[in-house]
Amino acid sequence: MSLHHALSGELIDIRPLESYLKNATTKTLYKSNRLEVIQMVLLASKAMPQHQVTGEITVQCIEGSIEFATAGTKQLMRAGDLVCLAGGVVHALKAVEDSSILVTILLHGA
């Protein structure tokens, strides 16, 4: 069974998952030829190792807190914080506490 991706114009709920967070999984909410929107779930002490994507991205902390590392610096992101990155920038994430994050990726050449 394929997962549902929202259609153009469809309302998507990105509110904090709260009590559902521990059992939630990362999922793509919307994907088109040029844009991908992901609801990422990282539980405390879990990490996404260094990586990069071709297109520009945004990373918004919806709930919890994460350590966002890029270019030799680490920033603590809390609910409501947003980071924008140019394409090709190496970055990593580590959850300080159970967290949900909204990631948008501009897809080039797709």
Residue pairs with C-beta under 8 A, 6 or more apart in sequence:
3 27
3 28
5 28
5 29
5 30
5 31
6 12
6 29
6 30
8 32
12 29
12 30
12 37
14 29
14 39
14 62
14 102
15 62
16 62
16 63
16 79
16 100
17 24
17 41
17 62
17 63
17 100
18 63
21 41
21 43
21 63
21 64
21 98
21 99
21 100
22 43
22 98
24 41
24 100
25 41
26 38
26 39
26 40
26 41
27 38
27 39
28 36
28 37
28 38
29 37
29 38
29 39
30 36
30 37
31 37
32 107
33 107
33 110
34 106
34 107
34 110
35 104
35 105
35 106
35 107
36 104
36 105
36 107
37 102
37 103
37 104
37 105
38 102
38 103
38 104
38 105
39 62
39 100
39 101
39 102
39 103
40 48
40 93
40 100
40 101
40 102
40 103
41 99
41 100
41 101
42 48
42 64
42 66
42 93
42 94
42 95
42 98
42 99
42 101
43 95
43 98
43 99
44 95
44 96
44 97
44 98
45 94
45 95
46 94
46 95
47 92
47 93
47 94
47 95
48 92
48 93
48 94
49 92
50 69
50 90
50 91
50 92
51 90
51 91
51 92
52 88
52 89
52 90
52 91
53 87
53 88
53 105
54 87
54 88
54 107
54 108
54 109
55 87
55 105
55 106
55 107
55 108
56 84
56 85
56 86
56 87
56 105
56 106
57 84
57 85
57 87
57 103
57 104
57 105
57 106
58 82
58 83
58 84
58 85
58 102
58 103
58 104
59 68
59 77
59 82
59 83
59 85
59 91
59 93
59 101
59 102
59 103
60 81
60 82
60 83
60 101
60 102
60 103
61 77
61 78
61 79
61 80
61 81
61 82
61 99
61 101
62 79
62 99
62 100
62 101
62 102
63 79
63 98
63 99
63 100
64 78
64 79
64 95
64 96
64 97
64 98
64 99
64 100
65 76
65 77
65 78
65 79
65 95
65 96
65 97
65 99
66 76
66 77
66 93
66 94
66 95
66 96
66 99
66 101
67 74
67 75
67 76
67 77
67 93
67 94
67 95
67 96
68 74
68 75
68 76
68 77
68 83
68 91
68 92
68 93
69 75
69 91
69 92
69 93
69 94
70 85
70 89
70 90
70 91
70 92
71 89
71 90
75 83
76 96
77 83
85 91
87 106
87 108
93 101
